Amino acid sequence: MAAERLVMTRNTPPLPDPQSRPSNAVSEEAARWFALMLDGTATADDQADFHAWLGADPRHASAYEEMERLWAGTGEIPAVKAGMTAARAKVTRRRFAVLAGGAVLAAAAWTAHRQFGPDFQTGTGERQTVRLPDGSTVQLSTASAISFDFGPEQRNVLLRAGEAFFTVAPDRARPFVVEAAGGRVTALGTAFGVAINDQSVRVAVTRNAVQVAAGSSLVQVKSGLQVTYSSERIDTARPLDAEQELGWREGRLVFVSAPFARVLAALDRWHSGRIVLMDSALADRPVTLIVDVDRTQSMLTAIERALPVRCVNVTPFVTLVFSA
């Protein structure tokens, strides 16, 4: 199956006729108004038209508030932070409280990052292969970071964020241990991947075995299997489809009958900005798709080909996905 190679060149369409709106048209109108108000180019006539639109239907104000909420939620994206100066001039008191709280957390995280920063990291859409002092190699996926501490008796690696694949050099005198989100993965002469997700960590083994410890549980995971763990438990091992779970190593993301919400969540990690699904009815729809991670701008075009959906760019950092 060939990877999608299209580049998205969508232009923002004009506002739809209020008398012939589809069910999601109000949200799209709100998105366009929000983008206009945000970029600082609105004229006096635009402002008047905007306030008239807000007052014309209670749904308009509700939809616009939802756009504000979504925008506030993107504050932790580095590219968004760089463009927040213009947005702050239009912040209401309610939005200011939300954004100020996010700014405090971001500042604290940045201070910790400077003091105890990773040894290697990748940005959004980037991959990197690094060689550790013992001869082991690590492949870093998008938006990933690791630190390592090697000594005479140990080889410790901390996966701070994202996903990494480890090919471990043999050294019986020094165990190779990867820590991630409260768990420990000890290599037993092996190659394996570790991925931090929202609520869990996935460990995928492609050669030999690893020992996984989380909470009070300790299990051995052999080649061809994968497990997920949280701070409290380790789930039962299941077969590993390396093409789907580790395809990023070869520059592609592979989805076979995967829920649409999961597909968007995966693409969101590789795409600059935030992708938001606006129709929850699509969340569980199965999708089969292959995406080239080196062509990130084609990802949304691939989605539009795979499903009857439309992707609307609200700002350079936020894309809304609607039913077509």
Secondary structure in CASP SS format (residue, H / E / C, confidence):
PFRMAT SS
TARGET T0000
AUTHOR 0000-0000-0000
METHOD secondary structure of the structure
MODEL  1
M C 1.00
A C 1.00
A C 1.00
E E 1.00
R C 1.00
L C 1.00
V C 1.00
M C 1.00
T C 1.00
R C 1.00
N C 1.00
T C 1.00
P C 1.00
P C 1.00
L C 1.00
P C 1.00
D C 1.00
P H 1.00
Q H 1.00
S H 1.00
R C 1.00
P C 1.00
S C 1.00
N C 1.00
A H 1.00
V H 1.00
S H 1.00
E H 1.00
E H 1.00
A H 1.00
A H 1.00
R H 1.00
W H 1.00
F H 1.00
A H 1.00
L H 1.00
M H 1.00
L H 1.00
D C 1.00
G C 1.00
T C 1.00
A C 1.00
T C 1.00
A H 1.00
D H 1.00
D H 1.00
Q H 1.00
A H 1.00
D H 1.00
F H 1.00
H H 1.00
A H 1.00
W H 1.00
L H 1.00
G H 1.00
A H 1.00
D C 1.00
P H 1.00
R H 1.00
H H 1.00
A H 1.00
S H 1.00
A H 1.00
Y H 1.00
E H 1.00
E H 1.00
M H 1.00
E H 1.00
R H 1.00
L H 1.00
W H 1.00
A H 1.00
G C 1.00
T C 1.00
G C 1.00
E C 1.00
I C 1.00
P H 1.00
A H 1.00
V H 1.00
K H 1.00
A H 1.00
G C 1.00
M H 1.00
T H 1.00
A H 1.00
A H 1.00
R H 1.00
A C 1.00
K C 1.00
V C 1.00
T C 1.00
R H 1.00
R H 1.00
R H 1.00
F H 1.00
A H 1.00
V H 1.00
L H 1.00
A H 1.00
G H 1.00
G H 1.00
A H 1.00
V H 1.00
L H 1.00
A H 1.00
A H 1.00
A H 1.00
A H 1.00
W H 1.00
T H 1.00
A H 1.00
H H 1.00
R H 1.00
Q H 1.00
F C 1.00
G C 1.00
P C 1.00
D C 1.00
F E 1.00
Q E 1.00
T C 1.00
G C 1.00
T C 1.00
G C 1.00
E C 1.00
R C 1.00
Q E 1.00
T E 1.00
V E 1.00
R E 1.00
L C 1.00
P C 1.00
D C 1.00
G C 1.00
S C 1.00
T E 1.00
V E 1.00
Q E 1.00
L E 1.00
S C 1.00
T C 1.00
A C 1.00
S C 1.00
A E 1.00
I E 1.00
S E 1.00
F E 1.00
D E 1.00
F E 1.00
G C 1.00
P C 1.00
E C 1.00
Q C 1.00
R E 1.00
N E 1.00
V E 1.00
L E 1.00
L E 1.00
R E 1.00
A E 1.00
G C 1.00
E E 1.00
A E 1.00
F E 1.00
F E 1.00
T E 1.00
V C 1.00
A C 1.00
P C 1.00
D C 1.00
R C 1.00
A C 1.00
R C 1.00
P C 1.00
F E 1.00
V E 1.00
V E 1.00
E E 1.00
A E 1.00
A C 1.00
G C 1.00
G E 1.00
R E 1.00
V E 1.00
T E 1.00
A E 1.00
L E 1.00
G E 1.00
T E 1.00
A E 1.00
F E 1.00
G E 1.00
V E 1.00
A E 1.00
I E 1.00
N C 1.00
D C 1.00
Q C 1.00
S C 1.00
V E 1.00
R E 1.00
V E 1.00
A E 1.00
V E 1.00
T E 1.00
R E 1.00
N E 1.00
A E 1.00
V E 1.00
Q E 1.00
V E 1.00
A E 1.00
A E 1.00
G C 1.00
S C 1.00
S E 1.00
L E 1.00
V E 1.00
Q E 1.00
V E 1.00
K E 1.00
S C 1.00
G C 1.00
L E 1.00
Q E 1.00
V E 1.00
T E 1.00
Y E 1.00
S C 1.00
S C 1.00
E C 1.00
R C 1.00
I E 1.00
D C 1.00
T C 1.00
A C 1.00
R E 1.00
P E 1.00
L C 1.00
D C 1.00
A H 1.00
E H 1.00
Q H 1.00
E H 1.00
L C 1.00
G H 1.00
W H 1.00
R H 1.00
E H 1.00
G C 1.00
R E 1.00
L E 1.00
V E 1.00
F E 1.00
V E 1.00
S E 1.00
A E 1.00
P E 1.00
F H 1.00
A H 1.00
R H 1.00
V H 1.00
L H 1.00
A H 1.00
A H 1.00
L H 1.00
D H 1.00
R H 1.00
W H 1.00
H C 1.00
S C 1.00
G C 1.00
R E 1.00
I E 1.00
V E 1.00
L E 1.00
M C 1.00
D C 1.00
S H 1.00
A H 1.00
L H 1.00
A C 1.00
D C 1.00
R C 1.00
P E 1.00
V E 1.00
T E 1.00
L E 1.00
I E 1.00
V E 1.00
D E 1.00
V C 1.00
D C 1.00
R C 1.00
T H 1.00
Q H 1.00
S H 1.00
M H 1.00
L H 1.00
T H 1.00
A H 1.00
I H 1.00
E H 1.00
R H 1.00
A H 1.00
L C 1.00
P C 1.00
V E 1.00
R E 1.00
C E 1.00
V E 1.00
N E 1.00
V E 1.00
T E 1.00
P C 1.00
F C 1.00
V E 1.00
T E 1.00
L E 1.00
V E 1.00
F E 1.00
S E 1.00
A C 1.00
END
